[in-house]
């Protein structure tokens, strides 16, 4: 059975809260800012989340404004997220063909409950 994969930023409070919820589970932690996903990986995770790039991008990030992404199309936002992983909302928990965005971190429990 596949283990959980956590796209994690240890400097983010929500990400740290989500990490605590996973205590005791088999989790592979991916510090996605140090080990950014490829565009293909990001597209796959978006499918698992059932989200569009515009729903996963950090709109309050200064870089979002600097890149002029407010009225950008989905493909442009996806490319920006691939080039600048800082724009990816976090934390994300992945297991098999499903994923959940930990906003709030308690949402991780939905995926954990599904798999227990």
DRENMARMAR-881210 format. One record per residue: x, y, z of N, C-alpha, C in turn. Coordinates in nm, 4 decimals. Layout:
<markes>
MARKE	X	Y	Z	X	Y	Z	X	Y	Z
...
</markes>
This chain:
<markes>
MARKE	0.0849	-0.1190	0.0000	0.0000	0.0000	0.0000	0.0888	0.1246	0.0000
MARKE	0.0502	0.2201	-0.0796	0.1285	0.3440	-0.0901	0.1260	0.4207	0.0414
MARKE	0.2381	0.4833	0.0707	0.2430	0.5650	0.1913	0.1966	0.7067	0.1596
MARKE	0.1823	0.7844	0.2633	0.1445	0.9241	0.2474	0.2676	1.0034	0.2029
MARKE	0.2423	1.1037	0.1207	0.3466	1.1979	0.0798	0.2970	1.3365	0.1191
MARKE	0.3798	1.4088	0.1914	0.3438	1.5433	0.2367	0.4314	1.6450	0.1666
MARKE	0.3690	1.7355	0.0906	0.4414	1.8502	0.0356	0.4402	1.9527	0.1477
MARKE	0.5590	1.9800	0.2000	0.5720	2.0485	0.3275	0.6699	2.1655	0.3181
MARKE	0.6353	2.2725	0.3884	0.7259	2.3846	0.4077	0.7369	2.4039	0.5581
MARKE	0.8497	2.3604	0.6179	0.8618	2.3682	0.7638	0.8559	2.5102	0.8199
MARKE	0.8698	2.6113	0.7365	0.8613	2.7499	0.7839	0.7166	2.7991	0.7915
MARKE	0.6233	2.7192	0.7414	0.4812	2.7563	0.7383	0.4081	2.6944	0.8572
MARKE	0.3381	2.7767	0.9330	0.2661	2.7290	1.0515	0.1610	2.6242	1.0154
MARKE	0.0848	2.6466	0.9099	-0.0189	2.5502	0.8690	0.0449	2.4174	0.8300
MARKE	0.1588	2.4247	0.7635	0.2285	2.3040	0.7230	0.2783	2.2271	0.8457
MARKE	0.3296	2.2984	0.9435	0.3755	2.2334	1.0674	0.2581	2.1704	1.1424
MARKE	0.1440	2.2400	1.1455	0.0248	2.1849	1.2102	-0.0196	2.0566	1.1411
MARKE	-0.0184	2.0590	1.0085	-0.0557	1.9404	0.9309	0.0388	1.8248	0.9575
MARKE	0.1665	1.8551	0.9677	0.2674	1.7530	0.9943	0.2409	1.6840	1.1279
MARKE	0.2008	1.7605	1.2285	0.1717	1.7038	1.3610	0.0547	1.6052	1.3543
MARKE	-0.0448	1.6351	1.2711	-0.1615	1.5474	1.2559	-0.1192	1.4107	1.2019
MARKE	-0.0112	1.4068	1.1267	0.0338	1.2838	1.0610	0.1231	1.1975	1.1492
MARKE	0.1461	1.2412	1.2719	0.2334	1.1672	1.3628	0.1883	1.0211	1.3735
MARKE	0.2845	0.9309	1.3611	0.2562	0.7882	1.3718	0.2231	0.7207	1.2400
MARKE	0.2076	0.7979	1.1338	0.1784	0.7416	1.0015	0.3065	0.7318	0.9193
MARKE	0.3032	0.6455	0.8182	0.4170	0.6308	0.7273	0.4101	0.7453	0.6259
MARKE	0.4910	0.8476	0.6488	0.4849	0.9692	0.5673	0.6223	0.9999	0.5071
MARKE	0.6221	1.0225	0.3769	0.7419	1.0724	0.3091	0.7252	1.2238	0.3005
MARKE	0.8165	1.2961	0.3620	0.8082	1.4423	0.3623	0.8880	1.4959	0.2446
MARKE	0.8217	1.5757	0.1637	0.8876	1.6406	0.0512	0.8871	1.7902	0.0764
MARKE	1.0034	1.8434	0.1028	1.0160	1.9881	0.1189	1.0174	2.0455	-0.0230
MARKE	0.8977	2.0790	-0.0691	0.8796	2.1112	-0.2102	0.9513	2.2391	-0.2551
MARKE	0.9936	2.3227	-0.1620	1.0714	2.4405	-0.2028	1.2160	2.4002	-0.2333
MARKE	1.2663	2.2977	-0.1620	1.4014	2.2464	-0.1862	1.4027	2.1441	-0.2998
MARKE	1.2928	2.0725	-0.3149	1.2801	1.9672	-0.4155	1.1495	1.9915	-0.4920
MARKE	1.1489	2.0935	-0.5804	1.0251	2.1339	-0.6471	0.9679	2.0244	-0.7369
MARKE	0.8355	2.0196	-0.7442	0.7736	1.9233	-0.8354	0.7938	1.9671	-0.9797
MARKE	0.7954	1.8696	-1.0685	0.7966	1.9014	-1.2116	0.6563	1.9482	-1.2486
MARKE	0.6422	2.0065	-1.3650	0.5084	2.0483	-1.4100	0.4154	1.9276	-1.4194
MARKE	0.4713	1.8135	-1.4630	0.3900	1.6923	-1.4736	0.3419	1.6478	-1.3355
MARKE	0.4308	1.6523	-1.2359	0.3917	1.6147	-1.1003	0.2851	1.7096	-1.0466
MARKE	0.3030	1.8369	-1.0726	0.2062	1.9357	-1.0252	0.0702	1.9129	-1.0916
MARKE	0.0696	1.8839	-1.2208	-0.0566	1.8565	-1.2904	-0.1241	1.7328	-1.2326
MARKE	-0.0449	1.6311	-1.2010	-0.0987	1.5079	-1.1427	-0.1608	1.5364	-1.0058
MARKE	-0.0944	1.6154	-0.9251	-0.1472	1.6495	-0.7925	-0.2741	1.7338	-0.8060
MARKE	-0.2763	1.8247	-0.9015	-0.3980	1.9041	-0.9247	-0.5154	1.8124	-0.9586
MARKE	-0.4921	1.7083	-1.0391	-0.5986	1.6120	-1.0718	-0.6454	1.5409	-0.9451
MARKE	-0.5495	1.4978	-0.8616	-0.5836	1.4274	-0.7378	-0.6602	1.5170	-0.6420
MARKE	-0.6293	1.6454	-0.6433	-0.6990	1.7432	-0.5599	-0.8332	1.7845	-0.6193
MARKE	-0.8496	1.7561	-0.7496	-0.9664	1.8025	-0.8244	-0.9748	1.9555	-0.8202
MARKE	-0.8588	2.0176	-0.8487	-0.8481	2.1634	-0.8454	-0.7839	2.2145	-0.9733
MARKE	-0.8118	2.3409	-1.0016	-0.7445	2.4113	-1.1108	-0.6251	2.4860	-1.0517
MARKE	-0.5267	2.5192	-1.1352	-0.4119	2.5958	-1.0854	-0.4530	2.7213	-1.0084
MARKE	-0.5544	2.7913	-1.0564	-0.5972	2.9150	-0.9892	-0.6517	2.8900	-0.8486
MARKE	-0.6894	2.7662	-0.8186	-0.7411	2.7321	-0.6857	-0.6289	2.6902	-0.5898
MARKE	-0.5097	2.6620	-0.6452	-0.3985	2.6146	-0.5644	-0.2859	2.7171	-0.5531
MARKE	-0.2977	2.8270	-0.6254	-0.1915	2.9278	-0.6227	-0.2090	3.0184	-0.5000
MARKE	-0.0975	3.0604	-0.4447	-0.0983	3.1510	-0.3288	-0.1192	3.2949	-0.3784
MARKE	-0.2429	3.3386	-0.3786	-0.2781	3.4705	-0.4331	-0.2274	3.5865	-0.3476
MARKE	-0.2003	3.5612	-0.2210	-0.1523	3.6690	-0.1334	-0.0001	3.6819	-0.1366
MARKE	0.0645	3.5912	-0.2081	0.2102	3.5951	-0.2209	0.2498	3.7162	-0.3053
MARKE	0.3492	3.7899	-0.2602	0.3972	3.9092	-0.3320	0.4318	3.8755	-0.4772
MARKE	0.4936	3.7601	-0.4983	0.5336	3.7167	-0.6320	0.4135	3.7019	-0.7254
MARKE	0.2994	3.6627	-0.6717	0.1766	3.6502	-0.7507	0.1434	3.7846	-0.8166
MARKE	0.1526	3.8905	-0.7372	0.1244	4.0254	-0.7905	0.2344	4.0697	-0.8857
MARKE	0.3599	4.0447	-0.8469	0.4725	4.0871	-0.9306	0.4676	4.0240	-1.0697
MARKE	0.4199	3.8997	-1.0759	0.4114	3.8301	-1.2047	0.2827	3.8637	-1.2806
MARKE	0.1969	3.9450	-1.2212	0.0733	3.9861	-1.2872	-0.0213	3.8705	-1.3140
MARKE	-0.0374	3.7821	-1.2157	-0.1171	3.6612	-1.2366	-0.2655	3.6768	-1.2038
MARKE	-0.3055	3.7940	-1.1571	-0.4444	3.8126	-1.1138	-0.5455	3.7732	-1.2214
MARKE	-0.5225	3.8128	-1.3445	-0.6165	3.7823	-1.4529	-0.5597	3.6804	-1.5519
MARKE	-0.4581	3.6050	-1.5089	-0.3925	3.5082	-1.5974	-0.4796	3.3845	-1.6171
MARKE	-0.4587	3.3168	-1.7310	-0.5314	3.1924	-1.7565	-0.4669	3.0777	-1.6782
MARKE	-0.5344	2.9653	-1.6750	-0.4895	2.8504	-1.5951	-0.3507	2.8013	-1.6365
MARKE	-0.3248	2.7966	-1.7649	-0.1950	2.7480	-1.8122	-0.0813	2.8401	-1.7678
MARKE	-0.1038	2.9694	-1.7722	-0.0024	3.0663	-1.7283	0.0235	3.0515	-1.5783
MARKE	-0.0828	3.0328	-1.5021	-0.0674	3.0151	-1.3575	0.0075	2.8852	-1.3287
MARKE	-0.0259	2.7795	-1.3994	0.0434	2.6519	-1.3816	0.1928	2.6672	-1.4095
MARKE	0.2265	2.7323	-1.5198	0.3680	2.7524	-1.5545	0.4397	2.8336	-1.4468
MARKE	0.3727	2.9354	-1.3958	0.4327	3.0180	-1.2900	0.4577	2.9350	-1.1647
MARKE	0.3640	2.8478	-1.1306	0.3801	2.7620	-1.0137	0.4945	2.6625	-1.0340
MARKE	0.5113	2.6156	-1.1562	0.6213	2.5231	-1.1869	0.7561	2.5946	-1.1735
MARKE	0.7615	2.7165	-1.2201	0.8859	2.7939	-1.2158	0.9132	2.8508	-1.0766
MARKE	0.8078	2.8743	-1.0002	0.8192	2.9362	-0.8681	0.7360	2.8556	-0.7678
MARKE	0.7899	2.7453	-0.7147	0.7108	2.6608	-0.6242	0.6607	2.7337	-0.5001
MARKE	0.7187	2.8482	-0.4698	0.6717	2.9306	-0.3579	0.5239	2.9682	-0.3764
MARKE	0.4773	2.9663	-0.5009	0.3395	3.0018	-0.5321	0.2400	2.8889	-0.5042
MARKE	0.2901	2.7684	-0.4754	0.2016	2.6544	-0.4506	0.1502	2.6613	-0.3070
MARKE	0.0183	2.6554	-0.2939	-0.0430	2.6548	-0.1606	-0.0017	2.5272	-0.0889
MARKE	0.0080	2.5343	0.0426	0.0535	2.4208	0.1204	-0.0222	2.4167	0.2519
MARKE	-0.0106	2.3035	0.3168	0.0520	2.1767	0.2834	-0.0422	2.0890	0.2012
MARKE	0.0143	1.9941	0.1298	-0.0642	1.8997	0.0496	-0.0282	1.7587	0.0945
MARKE	-0.1304	1.6791	0.1218	-0.1111	1.5392	0.1586	-0.1623	1.4530	0.0446
MARKE	-0.0785	1.3587	0.0027	-0.1098	1.2733	-0.1115	-0.1039	1.1276	-0.0663
MARKE	-0.1998	1.0495	-0.1120	-0.1962	0.9050	-0.0900	-0.2646	0.8397	-0.2089
MARKE	-0.1871	0.7611	-0.2838	-0.2431	0.6931	-0.3996	-0.2960	0.7920	-0.5015
MARKE	-0.4231	0.7756	-0.5372	-0.4820	0.8623	-0.6394	-0.5630	0.9774	-0.5803
MARKE	-0.5416	1.0056	-0.4515	-0.6132	1.1157	-0.3857	-0.5151	1.2090	-0.3170
MARKE	-0.5589	1.3319	-0.3011	-0.4787	1.4323	-0.2306	-0.5743	1.5302	-0.1645
MARKE	-0.5218	1.5987	-0.0634	-0.6015	1.7000	0.0057	-0.5095	1.8161	0.0423
MARKE	-0.5639	1.9360	0.0268	-0.4936	2.0567	0.0676	-0.5260	2.0810	0.2145
MARKE	-0.4236	2.0943	0.2964	-0.4417	2.1113	0.4406	-0.4751	2.2529	0.4801
MARKE	-0.5808	2.3062	0.4251	-0.6308	2.4388	0.4599	-0.7755	2.4252	0.5027
MARKE	-0.8045	2.4094	0.6261	-0.7149	2.4029	0.7411	-0.6486	2.2653	0.7497
MARKE	-0.5427	2.2524	0.8301	-0.4698	2.1263	0.8401	-0.5578	2.0069	0.8793
MARKE	-0.6663	2.0307	0.9512	-0.7563	1.9231	0.9930	-0.8161	1.8487	0.8739
MARKE	-0.8122	1.9106	0.7561	-0.8643	1.8448	0.6359	-0.7872	1.7162	0.6056
MARKE	-0.6633	1.7061	0.6559	-0.5852	1.5830	0.6368	-0.6593	1.4624	0.6927
MARKE	-0.7387	1.4839	0.7986	-0.8102	1.3740	0.8631	-0.9065	1.3059	0.7677
MARKE	-0.9593	1.3808	0.6695	-1.0500	1.3219	0.5701	-0.9786	1.2107	0.4929
MARKE	-0.8568	1.2384	0.4488	-0.7806	1.1403	0.3723	-0.7337	1.0261	0.4623
MARKE	-0.6944	1.0581	0.5849	-0.6493	0.9557	0.6794	-0.7658	0.8620	0.7133
MARKE	-0.8835	0.9191	0.7429	-1.0010	0.8387	0.7777	-1.0407	0.7478	0.6620
MARKE	-1.0279	0.7989	0.5403	-1.0606	0.7229	0.4210	-0.9717	0.6000	0.4069
MARKE	-0.8496	0.6098	0.4589	-0.7504	0.5041	0.4414	-0.7264	0.4209	0.5679
MARKE	-0.8119	0.4374	0.6679	-0.7889	0.3588	0.7905	-0.8919	0.2488	0.8075
</markes>
